[in-house]
Every structure is written in structure tokens, then in C-alpha cells.
Amino acid sequence: PRPQHEGLGVGGSSSEAYFVPTPPEHSSAGHGSGQGLSAAGTPGGPGRLPFNYRKIRWFDQAGANERKAARGFLNGEVARARRLRGAAVSDHLRRAGERLRRRQRGRTPAQPSRTGDEEDAPMDEADDLALPPVDLGGESRSLETAFDRFPPSEMTPAMSAALVLESLSINPRESLEGIGRCYDGIVSAGTALLDVQARAASGDGGVNMADASSDRYGRGGGDALTASEVMSALSPLLITTLEQPSGDALVALSALRDMCGTSRYRRRFVQRVAPLLVRPPDSAAWSVRHQGDMAAVVAAVEMILDAAPGVFRDGWHGRGRAMLRDTERADQLRTAASRLRAAGGRDGCDGTRDGPLVGLSPSIRCVGVRCPHGSARRDP
């Protein structure tokens, strides 16, 4: 039987399915003892991989030894960054304690700090009150340059694939900072995209989804969305929720996928990366909920990687923060207006004012072209 959603690709005409639900008897294939596997090591016959994975050599050559080595390297770099963060917080607290003791002793000269960046001079009032924030630049710089410390002689194609997979799964909460909060929106976008694809296929069995993203197949005068409209609706959620390194990682994954020579292998790349990239918050990959959402997740991830260079172009993080500030400001104005209306009551057309501020306000009559309460114009 033809798998669900087969032959529907956003960026190409590959006939391979995104995802086929694994039967319950094979739900643990590839994650445990390997019982029930074929001679090829997979359920369902020779050449089949768990969860309908398709062969892609770059990922397939990353075996258990490479994954273990990559995991050990990444854990070491994370531990190093945490030590730098702890040292920065400890130094900050020590300086705060020194300032407090100095003020209690009557501003005696300061003792030199561990790092030698504090001078032996009395503190004035401004120094006593202005404590600099914690410097976490060492932690961020350590994480940004982590792969520069990887031994070049060990950077083989198999190890590079293992580093990509392990870097997306090393954090048990979410793969990229902020993407867990986007999970529901990404799944909704993927579901809408699958509806677009199914509508396009039902309208024309051989239609290419590249055309469906621009033409409104299946609209029939209704409210059906196109693939480009789905991405336009998802973009504000991504740029207002993700952090700068997360957007940079999506752009890098998009560039890595573009190195695949054909649309089929670009599709297989997405199929391998998507389950680790987008997963439910505080949940493992291939959990029960994750498997139920997998078709939508993989469809949405392919769409996001297609649009990543444009969505996450220069200045995207600043635009996202500005959108958040505008939204918060609008919410504050609406809240303030509602409080004023509740506190001040409503101006009656007879010149009276009802509400808790009636004793503080003079009588007001409706003035204007037309009374807002439906009466004719009245002069004060």
C-alpha cells in the first residue's frame, strides 16, 4: 500500500514518504535489543530502516563509536562553559560582599581581587552603589568556539555527522534555545501544510508542490491557505521566540541540506534531522506524542529550512524583540484604558458620571458631533 503523504514534497517531486507510522510490534526497533529485525537489521524486510528512515550515507556511517565520541566531546564543552559561568557568578558575589563589608567598615581601601582588576583605592558613593552585572561573556564565547577545539585529525565525515546529531539531542529539554516553545505552532503549521499538499494532490494527481505554494489549488473561493501563507504565519512566532544562536543554527542546517545533490537526498536529510530538531518540550524524541505529530513536524521543518535564509536574515533578532515590545506596549495600553474606564465609570448623556471616581470629577456632558451613547449633540 502507498504510505500516507507519499509523493508530496514542498521543494521537489520525490516519491518517498515523509514518515510512515511504525507498527506497534516494531515500535522499539533501533532503540533496544533489536528483536524482530530482518537480516538487514531493520523491520519490514531488507533495506528498510526504523520509522521509515531512508538511506543517506553521511548519517548512516556515523556509528555508535562516533556518536559516543561526539557526545563525550560536547558534554565536556558544556561542562567547561558551566564552570566559566559558575566562576563569573562567584566572582560577582564576592565583589558584592566586598562592597558591602567596605561600606560597613567606613569605606576602607579595597583588597585586590582574585583577577587583579580591582584597584586598592577607597570607594566613592557612585562605586558603592553601581555594581556591574554578571559577565557571562566567557560562557557564550566558550560555546561559540567549541568546535574550534575539536582535534582536526579526528574530524572525519562520520564524526561530523555524529556531531550534528548529538548537538541536537544533547539538551534533553529542547534542541535549540526557544524552539520548544514553538512546538505547538510548528505542528499546526505542518498540519496546515499537509492539508495544502493533500488538496493539491486531490485537485491534480501530478501537481508539484512548488506550484502549489504559489497557485491557490483547491481554493474554490474558500479560505484554504497556500504553503507560502503558512510560512508567513509561522515566521513571527519563530523570530519572536528563538534566540540569535538558534536562528543561526537553522540557517546553517539549511546550508548543509543544500549540499545534498538531489531533492531526494535533501528530503532524506530533513527526515533524519527533524525528529531531533523539533520535539515536544521536556520530551524525548520519538515519544508517543512525537510520533503522532511526526508527519506534521517533518513537513514543517522542510518548509522552515527552505525559508530560513530569508526569515533569519541580518537583523531578524532585533525585529523580533521590537515586535515583542510593540505587543507588550499595546497590551499595557489596553489594560490601562480598561482600568481607567472601570475606575472612571461611564459618562452619562444627562451629564452625570457613574463610577468610583464620581466624587473627584465634575459633571461632564457629552460633547461632539454625536453623543457616543447614541443621543444627539449636547452642549456643556
N, C-alpha and C positions, 0 to 999 in steps of 0.2 A: 504493500500500500504506500501511496505517496505521503511523506511526512507533512505535518501541518506547516503552513507558511513556506513551503518549498518553492523555489523559483522566484521569490520576491526579494530583490536586493535593491537598496537605495541607490548605490553607486555603480551597479553593474548588473549583468544579466546572468550571473552564476545560478546554476540549478540546484546548488546544495542548500540544505535547510539550515536555518539559524540554530535550531535546537529541537530535539525530539525527546519528550519525557521518557526517562528510563523506567522500564517495568519494575515493580516492587521487588521482585526476586533478584534484580541486579542493582539495587539502589546503593549497595556498598561497594560496588566494583571499582577498583582502582584506589580504594582508600583503606583496605584491610588485608585480609589473608589471601584474597584472590580466588576464593572458591567460586565455582560456576563459570570460570572463564574458559574461553576457547584456546586452541593451540597457539593462536596469535596473542594470547594474554588478555583478551577482551571479550565481553559478552556479545552475543548475537552473530557469531560467525567470524571467519578470518578477516582481518583487516579493519574490524570495527573497534572504535575506542569508546570508553565510557562517556555517557552524556552526549553522544553523537559528535564527539570531537572528530575532526578531520586531520589527516597527517600534514604537518608542516615541519620541515626538518630542523629549523632553527630552535624551535621549542622541544622537539622530540629528542634531540641529542643532549638536552640538559637532564642528566640522570640524578639519582639520589645523592651521589657523591658531590656533584656540582651544587645541588640545592643545599646540602649540608654546609659546604664551604662558604657559599654566599650568605647563608643565614648566620653563620658564625661571624663573618666579617661585618655584616650590618648590625648585629647585636653589639659587637664591640664598639662600633662607631656611635651607636645610640647611648651606650654606657659612658663613653667619653664625653659626649655632649651633656649628659646629665651631670657628670662630675663638674664640668665647667659651669653649669647653671647653679649647682649647689655652692661652688666656691664664690660665685658672684653674689648670691643671696647672703652667704655667711659674711662676706666682706662688707656688704651693705649694712647688715645688722650690727656688726662690730663697730662700724663708723657711727651708726646711730647711737649705740651705747656710749661711745667715747664722747660724743657731743653732749649727751645727757649728763654724764658724770662731770664734764668740764663746766657745764652751766651750774651744777650743784656745788662745785668747788670754787666758784667765783672766777671762772674763765682763766684758769692756769694754762700755761703752754701745753700744746698737744704733744703726745708721744708719736714718734714716727710709726707709720702703718707698715703692715706686712709687705705691701707692694712698693713702699717708698714714695708714694705720690701725694702724701700729706705732709706739709711743712710744719716745723716746730715753731709755730707762731701763735700768739693769742687770737682768739676768735672774736670777731666783732658781732654786732647784733644780726646783720644780714647772714653771716656764715652760720650763726646758731640756728636760724630759722629755715634756711634753704638747704635741705638735704637732697642731694641728687638722686634720681631714680636708679633702680637696679639696672646695671648694664648687662643685658643678655646678648650683646653682640657676639661674644665669644662662642656661645652655643649655636647661634644661627650660622656663623661663619664656619664652624666645625662641620655642621651638617651639609652646608653647601659645597664644601671641598672634600667630602668624604671619599668620593671615588678617585680623587687625585692621589690618595694614599694606597689605593689598591695596587698590588705588585703588577707591573706591566707584563712580566713574563707569564703570569697566570691568567691574563685576560684573553681567553680563547672564546670562540663563538658560543660554545656550550656554556661557559661561565657567564658570558654577557646575558644570555637568555635566562639563566638562573637568577642573576641579579635583578633583572626586570621583574620576574615572577615573585621573588622573595621580597623585594622592596614594596610591592603592592599588598602583600599579605603579612608583613611583619607586625603591623599595628592591628591588634585584634578588634579595635573599635571601628575603624574606617581606614580605607586605603590612602586617601588624600584628605588633608585638613578641610573640613566643611562639607565634604561630599556626602557624608551620612545624613546630614540634614536635608539634602536634596533628593533622597532616595524616593520618597513618595511622588515627588514631581517628575522625576526621571521615569518612573514606572508608568505614570499617567501619560507622559509624552510618548513612551514606547507603545503603549496600548493604542493611543490615537494613531500613531504611525502605522501599526499593523492594520488598523481599520482602513486607513488610506490605501494601503497596499492590497488588502482584500477587495476593496471596492474597485480599484483599478483593474485587478485580475478578473473580477466578475464582469466588468464592462468590456474588456478586451483581453482574451486569454494570453496574448503575446506581448502585452504592453510592457515597456521598460519603465522602471520607477524613476529614472532620470526625467522622463517626460511627465510622469505623474506629479512630480514636485513642482512643475511649472503650470501644467494644464489642470483644470478642475474636473478630473474624471469623476463620474458618479455624482456630481453635484445635484443635477436635476432641479435646480432652483432652491435647494435646501441649504443647510448650514454646515455641510461637511468641510473639514479643513484639508489643506494641502500639506505636504511634508515641510515646505518652507515656512508655512504659518505655524506649524507645530514647533519648529526650531525657534522661530521668533518669539513664541510664547514662553519657551523654556529658557531663553538667554537671560532675561532679567533675574530669574531665580539663581542662575549659576554665577553671574557677576556680582550679585549682592551677597552671596553666601560663601563662595570659595575664597581662600586666601591666595595671595600672589604666587607662592610656590606651587599651589595646586593647579592654577591655570597654566603656569609654565610647564608642569608635568604633562598636562593634556596636550599642549602644543608639541612637546617632544614625542609623545606617543603617536600623535598624528603624523609627524615627520617620519617616525620609524615605520609606521604602517605603509606610508607612501613608497618606502624602499622595496616593498613586495612587487614583483614583476607583473603580476596579473590581478584582475579583480577577484578571481577565485582565492588567491592566497591572501589578498587584503582582507577578504571576508573571513578566512580561517584565522588570521591574526586577531581580528576582533573577537572571534569566538573563544580564543584562548585567554584574552586579556579581560574581557568584560566581566566574567564572574568574580574576578578578584578586584577589579576596579570599582564596581558598583555592587554593594551588598547591603543588606539591612543593617541599621545601626546596632552596634554591640552584638552582632550575629556572625556566625561563621559562614564562609562560602558554601554553597550547595546545601544550606539548611532547607527545611521543609518550605518555609515561606519563600526562600530564594528560588527554589526550583519552580514553584508556582508562578513566579514573576520572570523567569529566565528569558522567555521569548521576548517580552517587552524590554527587558534590560539590554539584551544584545542588540535589538533593533535601535534602541535609543543611543547606545554607546557608539554604534556606527555613525549615526546621524551627528552626534556630538563631535566625533573625530573628524568628520567631513567639514564641519563648520568651525572647528577650534581655531585655525589661524585668523579667521575674521572676528570671531567673538572675543578672543583673548589677545587682541592686538594691543599695541602700546597704549598705556593709559587706561586699560579696562578696569583695573582695581580702583583707581580714583573715581571713575564714573560710577562704579558700584557703590562706593562709600557715599558719593553725592546723592545717589538715588535713595539710599537709606536715610540720610539726613533730611532730604525733602519729605520722605514718607513720615518720619518721626515728627517733623515740624508741622505737617498737615494734621497729623493725629493730635498733637498738642493744641493746635488752633481749634480743632473741632471740640476737643474736651473742654477748653476754656470757654468757648462760645456756649456749649451746653450748660456749663456751670453758671455762667452769667445769666442765661435765660431762666435757669431754675432758681437762682438767687434773687433775681430782679423781678420775677413774675412776668406777666404779660400786660402790655399797655391796653387798657380798655378803650373802646371808642367813645365812652362817656367821660373820658378824662381821668378816670381813676386808675390806680395801679395795684394789682394784687400780687402778693408775694412777701417774703420775709424782709425785704428792704423798703417796704412801703413807708415806714416811719422816717427813713433817711432821704426820701426822694420827694420833690414837689409833684403836684398833679401835672400830668402830661396828657395832652390831647393829640390825636392822630393828625399829622400834618403831612401834606404831599398831594400829588396828583390824585391819588386814590388811597383810601384807608386800607392798610394791609389786612384788616379783618373783614373787608367786604363792604364797608359803608362808603358813602360819598365823602368828598373832601370836606374837612372841617378846619377852620382857622383857630389858632390859640386864643 
